[in-house]
Amino acid sequence: MTEIYETQSERTDLPLVVMPAVLGAMIEPIKAQFPALHDVARVRMFEEFTSDEAVLVERLKNADALLVGGYHISDDLLRTISEQGHVKCIVFCGTGVASYINLELARELKVRVCNAEHYGDHAVAEHTFALLFELIRKVGQLDKDVKAGNWAWAGGDGLQLAGRRMGIIGLGGIGTTVAGIARAFGMEVAAWNSHVPAEHFERSGAVPVDDLNELIETSDVISVHLPLNDATRGIVTAENLAHLQPGTMLINTARSEVIESGALFARLQEGDIPAALDVFDHEPLTVDDPICHVPGIVLTPHVGWRTDGAFKELTRQMIACMNAYFAGEDYNVVVSEH
């Protein structure tokens, strides 16, 4: 039986906030934030994760607001919960809400949509380097080899980061954090971002490069950190990727959709680009997905953001969004209900 955690269940005079599914790692961090909604709203959280829409609809009956994370809100589900449950505020536990909810439809239905910002800057930046180190030092494979009795590794020696060039595509919070870490490792850092002021480059220590092809062609490592929105969807094209030089390492911990559909897989098929990915066009990946069979590729299951520090800040912002909504104020509003 699914466990249900409720606060102030007797306060039927208060609006109802429902979290119909929750990732296990988020249960305790978000429980710790619920007292901030005392006398503002009652909360009902189902401590079992599901993406089954029929189950979600049932759990969202009578909800006034929704906390959502880890699953997509289809158009049909969005319409249903807006009408059936009177949901007029959805708080998404993440930044890339456009990947999970049709924002234009939410606007039509007059449903407020909020997200969290910068909660995972350090988490994702650190994961970027975890992926990079796996590419250059192959620690995972070395661990398996030693435990299997193979001390003399036959895979070749590692690569050194110091002196190499890191090219960052997208110099927001995560990209800036990556730039700082890269500089600490002795790397030269360059970046491309068409909407970042010059002083931002100066603070990050990244050399601005106006031409994306030039950045890609002259970097030893390319790391993608663009948010996904209408302007960035497919912004990195097949033509851009054609400028990758053999041996250039490519890492994407942002969103797969910022790269033109099919373009990355096609480029990786040439076999001369080491790559590490935490994000994919379709998640979760199946074992027969072609990307899984690219030689030497490193894949992780969209976990770059999942650290204790990120969970704490993420859940704080989620509850702050709810408090603001019920107070008639704005906080991290992506789509307004007005």
LOSEDO-845363 format. One line per 5 residues: their letters; for each residue x, y, z of N, C-alpha, C. Coordinates in steps of 0.001 Angstrom, whole numbers. Each point is the difference from the previous one (the first is absolute). Layout:
a) X/Y/Z/X/Y/Z/X/Y/Z; ...
END
This chain:
mteiy) 845/-1194/0/-845/1194/0/886/1252/0; -381/967/-813/768/1238/-88/-148/817/1274; 1115/431/559/-57/859/1172/-318/1422/-430; -850/647/789/-396/1372/-280/392/864/1186; 757/1045/-267/422/930/1048/-845/1259/-124
etqse) -662/365/1076/-875/1166/-32/315/958/1138; -206/1271/-266/122/1014/1044/-1340/716/137; -383/299/1204/-1226/756/293/-1223/-562/-732; -138/-1313/-8/-1091/-625/-755/-1375/454/472; -79/418/1267/-1292/446/533/-367/1405/-476
rtdlp) 956/730/-570/-240/1388/-399/-581/52/-1417; -1237/-452/-141/-634/-14/-1317/-308/1410/-512; 194/993/859/-174/1379/-431/1195/498/-803; 1118/-753/76/1212/396/-709/41/-649/-1381; 632/658/-985/177/-630/-1315/875/-1242/117
lvvmp) -180/-906/-964/704/-1286/32/1115/-35/-1046; 1220/-221/477/1167/-211/-861/281/-1493/-39; 93/-557/-1212/224/-1437/-143/1308/-249/-742; 785/-924/530/1164/-528/-705/-318/-1474/-274; -516/-314/-1205/-537/-1337/-257/1050/-1082/-203
avlga) 1239/398/-165/1104/-946/-161/1271/708/423; 909/-735/619/1218/635/487/1166/-969/-127; 1143/540/-413/1222/-802/-27/429/-283/1434; 419/-1209/271/338/-409/1361/976/932/689; 994/472/-737/1029/852/601/-534/1363/408
miepi) -1182/369/-510/-542/1313/314/-977/-18/1168; -372/-1175/465/-1043/-76/1024/379/768/1261; 1130/-292/565/381/660/1248/319/1475/-180; 741/398/-1065/253/1437/-179/-1271/824/-147; -996/-521/-710/-1198/818/-179/-887/-29/1240
kaqfp) 2/-1104/727/-727/-17/1276/539/1081/937; 1302/192/-46/618/996/878/-446/1417/-350; -504/209/-1227/-431/1325/-438/-1483/251/226; -792/-1055/196/-1450/166/106/-451/919/1136; 705/71/1139/-455/936/1042/-125/1446/-475
alhdv) 708/355/-1064/-92/1371/-516/-1380/288/-588; -805/-1050/-240/-1355/185/-517/-1053/-59/1108; 442/-24/1241/-945/-83/1111/-979/1177/-47; -1280/-329/114/-1091/980/-48/-128/691/-1356; 733/-501/-994/-104/531/-1363/-713/-1012/-894
arvrm) 434/-1258/98/-593/-1061/-803/245/-1339/687; -906/-932/-213/247/-1366/452/671/-750/-1145; 813/-970/334/800/-716/-992/-308/-1487/66; -113/-607/-1173/-157/-1460/-95/1064/-522/-959; 900/-829/499/1082/-542/-823/-95/-1524/-20
feeft) -11/-557/-1203/-35/-1447/-182/1437/-503/-119; 414/-809/953/1399/-421/85/286/-1220/-870; -442/89/-1219/273/-1044/-987/65/667/-1354; 1040/-275/-746/139/640/-1305/-787/-772/-1054; -682/732/-843/-677/-575/-1152/-124/1066/-1071
sdeav) -39/-432/-1241/-291/919/-1102/-1283/-420/-704; -729/-942/598/-1272/-472/-547/-1032/1121/116; -478/492/-1141/-874/1166/26/-1327/-268/692; -526/-1201/-139/-1259/-316/673/160/85/1514; 1144/-467/490/282/66/1435/185/1445/435
lverl) 725/760/-806/234/1407/330/-1317/771/73; -876/-243/-952/-1294/675/-4/-782/-325/1260; -8/-1254/380/-729/-413/1211/574/682/1237; 1306/66/73/648/594/1169/-184/1518/61; -285/609/-1136/-112/1451/-48/-1428/522/144
knada) -928/-869/315/-1369/451/222/-31/1044/1115; -727/1083/-271/-195/1085/977/1249/843/246; 1070/-230/-772/1220/788/195/-186/1416/-528; 578/954/705/22/1395/-442/1346/367/-613; 1028/-734/391/1343/266/-513/772/-1309/-19
llvgg) 1021/-41/-833/704/-1251/-273/1505/201/103; 658/-889/722/1453/-108/11/366/-1179/-888; 821/232/-1018/265/-1048/-982/1494/-138/-253; 435/-1245/-140/1404/-242/-336/237/-1415/-465; 813/-151/-1040/415/-1314/-435/-877/-638/-1049
yhisd) -1099/642/-385/-864/-565/-1030/-554/1137/-859; -434/-351/-1214/-528/979/-924/-1497/209/239; -419/1237/-141/-1417/331/37/-470/102/-1449; -713/-1012/-474/-487/39/-1379/-1081/1068/-132; -327/342/-1238/-1051/996/-219/-1329/-472/571
dllrt) -308/-1283/-196/-1256/-540/523/-35/70/1524; 1112/-346/629/55/41/1461/-125/1440/496; 652/927/-695/-71/1398/403/-1440/516/-78; -684/-342/-1086/-1398/426/-127/-865/-625/1098; 221/-1285/251/-821/-708/985/169/571/1399
iseqg) 1240/197/438/206/470/1365/-405/1459/160; 69/754/-1101/-443/1391/77/-1509/77/197; -738/-883/-669/-1458/15/77/-511/-787/1208; 497/-1238/148/-509/-872/1055/440/437/1388; 1287/280/149/518/307/1327/128/1471/297
hvkci) -386/836/-968/90/1439/195/1438/453/243; 950/-735/-535/1403/365/179/303/1257/-800; 430/1048/677/339/1243/-662/1440/426/273; 745/-880/646/1420/265/214/757/-1320/-10; 1013/-85/-851/877/-1173/-68/1419/465/289
vfcgt) 612/-619/982/1400/296/318/835/-1200/-409; 897/227/-934/844/-1067/-545/1308/-52/764; 408/-1198/393/1238/-124/782/1204/-111/-940; 342/1128/-578/1133/58/-904/-7/1312/-744; 955/142/-917/105/1216/-792/-623/-173/-1376
gvasy) 256/-1127/-650/-426/-208/-1385/-1437/-427/-138; -918/820/498/-1411/-360/11/-574/-145/-1401; 576/686/-980/-518/-84/-1368/115/-1398/-584; 862/-826/561/142/-1379/-464/-1097/-903/549; -723/470/1000/-938/-858/708/-1452/467/-68
inlel) -215/1276/-306/-1353/560/-25/-129/907/-1221; -1130/-99/-695/-292/881/-1118/-343/1374/558; 942/920/-48/-186/1302/626/-1042/847/-715; -117/-162/-1301/-1016/746/-733/-1396/-450/412; -168/-1298/171/-1299/-515/444/-302/469/1417
arelk) 998/1/859/-197/488/1370/-455/1455/-25; 581/774/-910/-388/1410/-129/-1456/119/-445; -403/-850/-964/-1384/1/-467/-972/-369/1123; 398/-948/824/-862/-476/1087/76/901/1226; 840/1009/-71/200/930/1113/469/-724/1260
vrvcn) 1005/-848/-204/641/-726/1094/1377/586/226; 269/432/1206/1339/492/319/974/-1173/16; 1174/204/-593/1061/-1001/37/1256/665/564; 579/-621/1021/1225/507/617/1088/-1065/-90; 1224/417/157/1107/-945/28/981/392/1099
aehyg) 1147/-663/2/1078/335/934/1199/465/-812; 779/889/567/1120/576/-729/1311/-146/777; 1028/-386/-714/1378/-25/516/209/-948/1188; -993/-803/328/152/-925/1126/1058/-1061/-283; 205/-310/-1281/912/-1082/-350/1263/460/-689
dhava) 341/1285/115/1181/498/-709/1253/-796/352; 236/-182/1285/1197/-740/419/-151/-1491/-279; -1192/-536/225/-212/-1432/-207/273/-389/-1449; -590/723/-943/158/-341/-1415/1427/279/-471; 583/1090/488/1387/297/-381/938/-1105/477
ehtfa) -200/-455/1219/842/-1083/528/-202/-1285/-796; -1244/-273/-394/-255/-1209/-793/640/110/-1377; 34/1202/-533/680/219/-1275/1445/-482/77; 653/316/1108/1397/-423/140/118/-1479/357; -1018/-551/652/2/-1449/218/-13/-720/-1344
llfel) -824/486/-917/-46/-591/-1343/1307/229/-749; 532/1203/111/1252/305/-693/1136/-869/505; 73/-186/1304/1083/-834/540/-155/-1464/-405; -1244/-441/-162/-182/-1365/-485/526/-124/-1434; -180/1047/-792/521/-36/-1363/1521/8/-42
irkvg) 623/819/862/1455/171/-124/799/-976/850; -611/-548/1078/745/-905/873/-629/-1388/150; -1259/-157/-439/-684/-1302/-43/63/-732/1345; -323/736/1051/90/-554/1357/-918/-1198/171; -1215/83/-568/-925/-1120/135/550/-1286/-588
qldkd) 567/92/-1200/556/-1182/-639/1242/-496/736; 834/928/474/1193/-392/747/-367/-746/1275; -1044/457/677/-472/-674/1205/-388/-1442/-313; -756/-174/-1091/-407/-1363/-398/1223/-849/-341; 974/591/-711/1185/-754/-404/807/-472/1201
vkagn) 233/898/959/791/-367/1180/-695/-1103/786; -1311/128/178/-750/-1008/750/-56/-1341/-724; 229/48/-1326/25/-1231/-782/1409/-566/-115; 964/633/694/1372/-498/-20/835/532/-1142; -507/997/-720/743/566/-1123/657/1303/437
wawag) 1238/-95/475/721/1174/484/590/817/-1144; 474/-660/-1029/630/681/-1122/-1078/386/-1003; -541/1217/166/-1107/433/-852/473/167/-1433; -769/-565/-905/402/29/-1404/-679/1112/-786; -755/856/684/-785/1004/-708/719/1290/-296
gdglq) 1238/133/368/721/1233/-269/42/899/1212; 828/1014/-46/139/928/1115/-1084/1080/-56; -131/721/1118/-1023/1028/89/433/1315/-625; -948/932/-7/246/1343/-520/34/991/1158; 734/1055/-161/108/1048/1020/-865/1193/-400
lagrr) -746/552/969/-837/1156/-290/794/1295/-75; 961/160/892/787/1238/35/601/276/-1373; -225/1232/-482/531/395/-1298/-951/-223/-1150; -1073/-747/242/-987/-213/-1054/-1075/1091/42; -762/89/-1091/-1001/1057/-124/-1406/-560/200
mgiig) -727/589/946/-1397/-331/243/-875/1009/-727; -855/-468/-900/-941/853/-700/-1394/-209/569; -580/1029/573/-1293/-102/664/-1071/632/-875; -1043/-764/-284/-1138/510/-763/-1117/302/993; -156/1281/333/-1000/404/984/653/400/1304
lggig) 65/1298/267/742/483/1168/-962/566/1053; -1003/-811/356/-877/352/1108/616/-439/1309; -845/-325/986/511/-364/1316/867/-1239/-23; -460/-1042/-714/770/-1248/-47/1264/184/-827; -134/624/-1174/1170/215/-850/1068/831/689
ttvag) -425/1002/776/960/826/734/707/-812/1073; -745/-883/668/613/-860/1024/989/-965/-638; -353/-538/-1157/913/-881/-740/1268/760/-376; -159/1248/-412/1168/806/-376/966/151/1168; -543/249/1190/856/148/1180/751/-1269/335
iaraf) -689/-1141/-100/656/-1286/286/1076/-284/-1036; -317/262/-1259/965/-254/-1076/1261/839/189; -178/1252/368/1158/862/235/830/-519/1172; -672/-523/1027/729/-550/1148/852/-1197/-409; -426/-701/-1044/783/-1133/-505/1083/440/-984
gmeva) 129/1305/-208/1037/500/-890/-387/9/-1455; -1310/-43/-272/-450/17/-1382/-190/1437/-480; 160/212/-1280/-420/1232/-639/-1500/-125/-249; -765/1045/272/-1451/-80/-120/-507/1038/-990; -815/-456/-932/-670/876/-949/-1479/-354/3
awnsh) -842/933/-405/-1438/-252/49/-734/750/-1098; -1125/-581/-390/-917/631/-946/-1360/116/653; -548/1201/3/-1364/221/463/-438/1347/-546; -1029/-24/-818/-382/1223/-722/-750/999/868; -447/-403/1184/-821/898/814/625/327/1355
vpaeh) 1293/-136/119/682/290/1260/838/1252/-171; -134/970/897/782/1240/-121/1494/-244/192; 796/913/-520/1456/-149/15/553/-148/1409; -587/737/967/517/-75/1367/-178/-1390/609; -977/-740/-513/-197/-1363/505/1175/-887/-400
fersg) 473/179/-1220/1180/-741/-445/1204/365/865; 118/1276/305/1136/452/810/-23/-638/1380; -1194/-59/621/-95/-598/1338/309/-1488/-24; -371/-665/-1071/203/-1450/-72/1415/-369/-398; 712/964/-580/1349/-289/-486/16/-713/-1332
avpvd) -1164/-64/-673/-80/-668/-1296/215/1001/-1129; 769/-391/-987/221/833/-1180/-1229/-99/-898; -637/1131/-351/-1186/-68/-868/382/-351/-1433; -766/-908/-586/178/-359/-1407/-1346/209/-677; -63/881/-963/-1263/366/-631/-507/-1044/-983
dlnel) 921/-769/-565/-368/-982/-1022/-7/-1394/625; -1166/-645/17/-107/-1327/619/875/-1017/-711; 91/84/-1312/857/-931/-732/1459/148/424; 419/1240/210/1383/242/430/247/-609/1381; -959/200/908/153/-580/1341/141/-1514/-86
ietsd) -876/-628/-767/10/-1463/-114/1286/-484/-652; 462/716/-1009/1170/-434/-762/1302/142/777; 48/936/955/1261/311/673/65/-502/1446; -987/-773/440/-28/-477/1383/364/-1476/82; 619/-369/1121/305/-1408/257/-1168/-704/663
visvh) -803/771/737/-1194/-518/658/-1135/969/-295; -1139/-526/-411/-1212/799/-173/-1015/-455/1044; -499/959/783/-991/-321/1026/-1229/870/-211; -1168/-634/-92/-1245/689/-330/-769/339/1271; -371/1275/137/-715/452/1205/-1095/1015/-316
lplnd) -637/-151/-1144/-1102/881/-363/-1305/-464/629; -852/924/432/-1353/-387/402/-809/-327/-1242; -1064/-755/161/-868/-304/-1140/-1171/970/-33; -136/706/-1100/-1157/851/-239/-189/107/-1513; -950/797/-428/-280/103/-1436/1216/493/-779
atrgi) 798/859/628/1150/578/-696/1168/-969/-105; 102/-937/946/1174/-883/32/-273/-1397/-556; -1253/-350/-215/-302/-1343/-510/672/-212/-1355; 886/-998/-75/693/-302/-1245/1023/1033/-430; 437/842/954/898/1101/-369/1390/-499/-393
vtaen) 426/-1136/549/1266/-612/-410/-331/-963/-1139; 446/328/-1180/-416/-714/-1203/1027/-1038/-450; -412/-794/-967/923/-970/-598/1186/712/-624; -253/1159/-578/1094/771/-599/993/450/1059; -508/394/1180/897/355/1103/845/-1202/412
lahlq) -648/-1148/153/702/-1204/471/1026/-497/-1010; -180/363/-1240/981/-390/-1022/1352/649/254; 26/1045/835/1257/689/308/752/-637/1165; -575/-1035/614/736/-725/1042/1220/-667/-605; 1146/234/613/1224/-621/-472/138/-1404/608
pgtml) 622/-932/-714/189/-1345/557/653/57/1380; -571/-710/949/532/-30/1358/-620/1021/935; -728/985/-540/-692/960/863/-1048/-727/821; -26/268/1293/-972/-645/890/-1243/859/130; -1164/-625/-88/-1266/729/86/-818/-519/1179
intar) -480/934/816/-789/-342/1182/-1290/796/-30; -1112/-677/248/-1281/705/95/-699/-384/1290; -97/967/914/-768/-187/1234/-1156/998/53; -332/597/-1151/-1049/1024/-57/-1314/-636/-424; -334/72/-1259/-1166/-656/-584/407/-499/-1379
sevie) -432/-1198/-361/360/-537/-1307/-629/806/-1119; -1160/612/280/-737/703/-1051/664/1292/-466; 1012/477/720/696/1201/-498/906/-350/-1180; 201/-1288/-239/745/-461/-1169/-1006/-496/-1034; 202/376/-1240/-892/-400/-1085/-266/-1500/45
sgalf) -1246/-376/-126/-399/-1399/119/795/-886/-963; 610/-1032/547/752/-959/-801/1406/420/-350; 329/1275/205/1300/505/-445/1156/-568/813; -171/-91/1316/1093/-495/829/269/-1471/-272; -1050/-790/-75/191/-1427/-270/710/-190/-1334
arlqe) -393/765/-1003/638/-122/-1310/1480/345/73; 333/1048/764/1420/391/110/782/-1046/771; -583/-553/1042/705/-1006/799/226/-1286/-783; -830/-251/-1007/153/-1199/-820/1316/-18/-746; 621/1174/-159/1295/49/-679/1111/-605/855
gdipa) -234/-136/1312/904/-743/858/1229/723/491; 77/1318/-202/1225/711/399/-239/1032/1104; -1205/1/577/-346/977/1034/-402/-717/1282; 818/64/1056/-423/-556/1294/-1126/867/566; -1051/-630/514/-1134/766/494/-511/-586/1305
aldvf) -592/892/817/-623/-410/1257/-1298/779/136; -1102/-699/237/-1322/620/4/-770/-372/1259; -727/1000/519/-898/-234/1122/-1449/250/-392; -231/467/-1228/-1345/354/-460/-230/-575/-1392; -1276/-323/-286/-316/-727/-1221/-1344/456/-560
dhepl) -204/-264/-1306/-1257/376/-640/-1184/-712/641; 205/-1259/330/-1059/-788/634/562/-606/1278; -683/246/1101/442/-540/1282/-1140/-769/653; 270/-1160/623/1316/-630/102/426/-685/-1302; 1302/-168/-150/523/-737/-1141/-335/-1482/126
tvddp) -199/-643/-1135/-140/-1456/-19/1336/-608/-419; 197/-1258/336/1300/-629/-279/285/-91/-1489; -1042/60/-815/220/-97/-1442/99/1367/-674; 16/1076/794/155/1320/-593/1368/90/-670; 68/466/-1239/1280/47/-730/1096/766/727
ichvp) -358/1021/782/1025/791/680/777/-850/996; -637/-1044/525/663/-869/979/1125/-817/-627; 6/-91/-1294/959/-871/-672/1078/766/-760; 82/1302/259/1110/783/-559/1267/-381/765; 1050/-452/-658/1214/-430/704/594/1100/871
givlt) 310/-351/1245/690/908/907/-857/1065/640; -1287/57/-310/-837/1062/549/-268/-255/1483; -117/1080/764/-322/-77/1431/-1395/582/192; -892/-755/623/-1384/417/180/-403/-95/1463; -716/1009/479/-587/-39/1343/-1473/397/-113
phvgw) -851/-462/927/-1450/125/-158/-605/1313/505; 451/1121/-540/-531/1322/346/38/228/1516; 1182/-187/560/160/121/1458/920/1147/392; 418/820/-961/944/1062/309/-472/919/1114; -1294/236/83/-558/939/979/-237/-629/1364
rtdga) 152/-1307/112/-450/-694/1202/1107/-107/1058; 82/1035/846/892/-26/1158/-776/490/1218; 553/-246/1179/-688/422/1223/-198/1513/33; 1027/751/-390/-114/1447/12/-1036/503/-988; -57/-621/-1176/-973/412/-1005/-1419/-307/459
fkelt) -210/-1162/611/-1333/-350/503/-474/1018/1034; 878/398/870/-375/944/1061/-426/1336/-586; 782/541/-927/-335/1285/-594/-1207/-109/-926; -109/-1094/-717/-1134/-210/-900/-1315/-8/771; -59/-783/1069/-1248/-93/761/-328/1325/689
rqmia) 1018/729/411/-254/1320/598/-692/906/-1008; 500/-6/-1229/-592/854/-1024/-1407/-450/-372; -246/-1299/-27/-1332/-504/-320/-1037/527/988; 321/-57/1270/-940/473/1018/-111/1524/-32; 1087/684/-307/-50/1458/-146/-927/394/-1147
cmnay) -14/-777/-1075/-910/257/-1117/-1446/-121/450; -284/-1037/789/-1364/-205/495/-415/1129/940; 855/378/898/-312/1092/923/-312/1285/-761; 803/277/-1002/-214/1208/-792/-1331/-54/-736; -324/-1162/-562/-1261/-139/-738/-1199/294/894
faged) -26/-604/1168/-1154/190/884/-36/1397/619; 1142/689/-26/45/1377/499/-259/1023/-1107; -259/-495/-1221/-228/907/-1118/1255/665/-501; 1149/-636/237/1283/558/-417/649/-896/-1053; 1092/464/-578/728/-759/-1021/1335/-487/546
ynvvv) 333/-1246/-338/1316/-549/338/310/-1075/-1032; 1041/204/-778/422/-973/-1034/-1144/-359/-934; -806/971/-391/-1134/-247/-875/479/-90/-1455; -273/-1124/-637/346/-194/-1409/-1199/341/-885; -1188/-424/436/-1251/329/-681/-952/562/1033
seh) -542/1176/-279/-940/619/911/-1414/-491/-259; -806/-43/1048/-1404/-412/-139/-885/1151/-467; 554/1188/-113/-803/1175/-384/63/254/-1496
END
